[in-house]
Every structure is written in structure tokens, then in C-alpha cells.
């Protein structure tokens, strides 16, 4: 079960002055798209696996590294905390984000219920449709397995709840142990 709440901004790489962070800001050195495919029933959601020379670590991820030796790499259902990017303006269309969520659900039933994001430099899974981009970032020192339906639920929650009506323009949900986060922002 997902734990979602709104709290004051955390000290995270992903929250820089309340703004979303682009993949280019997360990567130290070169950003390389190692594979691209289109997913979902209509094959209209672009999925990219992204490799970076190195990933900038966050304070929360460093704290989470202490817990990793005791925890399983399957983080399906792991609790996370939602923060919205302030102020309003420039957020994705929640309907476009819902297309991404539906593609994840379709692939959960027709490909596999889980996906694995490796640690190290190949640790970003990015999904884009029209005005919406969402990505899963593995900040752990180990590979992580995550459920496509959990990812879909987060996209469907963040997109409509972190919009102009909430004085926001996208947001993210950071694992309570800091090992991963899902971000939703304008493409």
C-alpha cells in the first residue's frame, strides 16, 4: 500500500527551490539514452532507459544507504512522501499523465508486473506522453525492483494533485528511506 502525504519540502536533490529537476541536472557527466521503446496498448508512451556517468546523491539517499543491507531490493508498496513543486505554472496535463499510467498498467498485465532499475549509472527510467514526463530514479547502491501498478498509481496521484489549483507545477514522491523517487513534470 502506498503512503502519500504532503509535507514541507525535504532536503533532496529532486527539490531545488521547489522546482523539478531535469535528468540533465541529475546526471554528472554525459547523459545517454541506452534504449527507447514505446509501451502501452497503443504503443504511444515513450520509455527510455538513461545512463549517466554518475548520479548526484541526495542527503536522503545517503541516509537510506544505511538501511539497504537489511532490506530487500523489491520496493513494491514501499511508502513515499509526496511534495509538489511550487509555485503554480507549467505543470503537465493530468490527462496526458493518465495515458502514461494506463500504459504502465497495460504492461503490468501483458509484459510483467515489475521492472528493475539497476544501480550505478543506468538507473533512470523515463516515460513521456505529450505534455507529461514521469521518471523513476534509483538512488540506491543496489538494483531495485518496482511494481508497474505502483508507478501508475503515483503518476495518477501526483499529476492532478500537484497542479496550478494547488499552486504547483508537478511534483514527486520520495521513498521514505530515500532509495528512489518518482517525479511527474511537464515534458
matplotlib code that plots the C-alpha trace (Angstrom):
import matplotlib.pyplot as plt

x = [0.0, 1.3, 1.6, 1.1, 1.2, 2.0, 4.8, 7.2, 10.0, 12.7, 16.4, 16.6, 18.4, 15.0, 13.7, 15.8, 14.0, 10.7, 11.3, 11.5, 15.0, 15.7, 17.5, 20.4, 20.6, 20.7, 23.4, 27.0, 28.7, 27.2, 23.5, 23.0, 19.7, 20.6, 17.3, 14.0, 10.7, 7.1, 4.8, 1.1, -1.8, -1.4, 2.4, 2.2, 4.2, 7.9, 10.0, 13.7, 16.5, 19.0, 22.6, 24.8, 28.5, 27.5, 24.4, 24.3, 23.4, 20.9, 21.2, 18.2, 19.7, 22.8, 20.8, 18.8, 22.1, 22.5, 19.2, 19.8, 21.8, 18.8, 16.2, 15.0, 15.6, 11.9, 10.3, 6.8, 4.4, 7.1, 5.9, 6.8, 6.2, 4.7, 5.9, 4.6, 6.8, 5.8, 4.7, 2.0, 2.6, 3.8, 2.6, 1.7, -1.8, -3.1, -4.9, -1.6, -0.1, -3.0, -2.1, 1.3, -0.3, -2.6, 0.4, 2.1, -1.0, -1.3, 2.4, 1.9, -0.7, 0.9, 4.7, 5.5, 4.1, 7.5, 10.6, 14.1, 16.2, 19.9, 22.1, 25.2, 24.9, 22.0, 19.3, 16.7, 13.5, 11.7, 8.2, 6.8, 3.5, 2.5, 2.9, 3.8, 7.1, 7.5, 10.6, 11.7, 15.2, 17.1, 19.3, 20.2, 23.5, 21.7, 19.3, 15.7, 12.5, 9.3, 5.7, 4.3, 0.9, 2.5, 4.3, 1.0, -0.8, 1.8, 1.6, -2.2, -1.9, 0.8, -0.4, -3.8, -2.8, 0.3, -1.3, -2.0, -5.1, -2.7, -0.3, 2.1, 3.6, 4.2, 5.8, 7.4, 7.1, 10.3, 10.7, 10.8, 14.2, 15.4, 16.4, 14.1, 11.7, 9.0, 8.7, 5.9, 6.6, 6.0, 7.7]
y = [0.0, 3.4, 6.1, 9.5, 12.7, 16.4, 17.7, 20.6, 20.2, 17.8, 18.4, 16.4, 16.7, 16.5, 19.6, 22.5, 25.7, 23.8, 23.1, 19.8, 18.6, 17.6, 14.4, 16.5, 18.1, 14.7, 13.2, 14.1, 14.0, 12.6, 11.6, 8.7, 7.2, 3.5, 2.2, 3.7, 1.8, 2.6, 0.9, 0.6, -0.8, 1.8, 2.0, 5.7, 6.2, 6.6, 4.7, 5.5, 3.8, 6.5, 6.1, 8.8, 8.9, 9.3, 10.3, 13.2, 11.7, 13.3, 13.6, 11.3, 8.7, 8.7, 8.0, 5.3, 3.5, 2.6, 0.6, -1.2, -4.1, -5.2, -4.6, -6.5, -4.8, -5.2, -1.9, -2.6, -1.0, 0.9, 4.2, 7.5, 11.1, 13.5, 17.0, 19.5, 21.9, 25.5, 27.9, 27.3, 27.3, 24.9, 21.6, 18.7, 17.9, 15.3, 13.6, 13.1, 11.7, 9.3, 7.9, 7.0, 5.4, 3.3, 2.2, 1.1, -0.9, -2.4, -3.5, -4.9, -7.3, -8.0, -7.8, -8.2, -6.8, -5.5, -3.8, -3.5, -0.3, -1.0, 0.9, 2.8, 4.8, 3.1, 4.0, 6.2, 5.0, 7.9, 7.8, 10.6, 11.3, 14.7, 17.3, 14.8, 13.2, 10.9, 9.1, 6.6, 7.3, 4.6, 6.4, 3.2, 1.3, -1.8, -2.5, -2.1, -3.8, -1.8, -2.6, -1.0, -0.6, 1.3, 3.6, 4.1, 5.0, 7.5, 9.2, 9.3, 10.8, 13.4, 14.8, 16.1, 16.9, 19.0, 21.4, 25.1, 24.7, 23.6, 26.4, 23.8, 22.6, 18.9, 17.0, 13.9, 11.1, 10.2, 6.8, 7.2, 5.6, 7.8, 5.0, 6.0, 8.6, 9.0, 12.5, 13.9, 17.1, 19.0, 17.3]
z = [0.0, -0.9, 1.8, 0.3, 2.3, 1.8, 3.9, 3.9, 1.3, 2.1, 1.6, -1.6, -4.9, -6.5, -4.7, -5.7, -4.7, -5.1, -8.8, -10.7, -11.6, -15.2, -15.9, -17.2, -13.7, -12.0, -14.3, -13.6, -16.9, -20.0, -20.3, -22.7, -23.7, -23.8, -25.2, -26.3, -26.9, -26.9, -24.4, -23.6, -25.6, -28.3, -28.1, -27.6, -24.4, -24.9, -22.4, -22.2, -20.1, -19.3, -18.3, -16.7, -16.0, -12.3, -10.4, -7.9, -4.5, -2.2, 1.6, 2.0, -0.3, 1.7, 4.9, 3.1, 2.1, 5.8, 5.7, 2.4, 3.8, 5.8, 3.1, 0.0, -3.4, -4.2, -3.2, -4.4, -2.0, -0.2, 1.4, -0.1, 0.7, -1.9, -2.5, -5.1, -7.0, -6.1, -7.4, -10.0, -13.7, -16.4, -15.0, -17.2, -18.3, -15.8, -18.8, -20.6, -17.4, -17.1, -20.5, -19.0, -16.0, -18.3, -20.4, -17.1, -16.1, -19.6, -19.5, -15.9, -17.3, -20.6, -20.1, -16.4, -13.1, -12.1, -13.6, -12.4, -12.4, -11.8, -9.5, -10.6, -13.8, -15.5, -13.0, -14.6, -16.3, -18.1, -19.6, -21.8, -23.4, -24.9, -22.0, -19.3, -18.3, -15.3, -14.2, -11.7, -10.3, -8.3, -5.8, -4.0, -4.1, -5.2, -8.1, -7.2, -8.4, -8.5, -9.5, -12.6, -10.9, -8.0, -10.5, -12.3, -9.0, -8.2, -11.6, -11.3, -7.8, -8.4, -11.7, -10.6, -7.0, -7.9, -10.4, -10.6, -8.5, -5.7, -6.6, -8.1, -11.4, -10.9, -8.0, -6.8, -4.3, -2.5, -0.8, 3.0, 3.0, 0.2, -2.2, -5.1, -6.2, -8.9, -10.4, -12.6, -14.6, -17.8, -20.8]

ax = plt.figure().add_subplot(projection="3d")
ax.plot(x, y, z, "-o")
ax.set_aspect("equal")
plt.show()
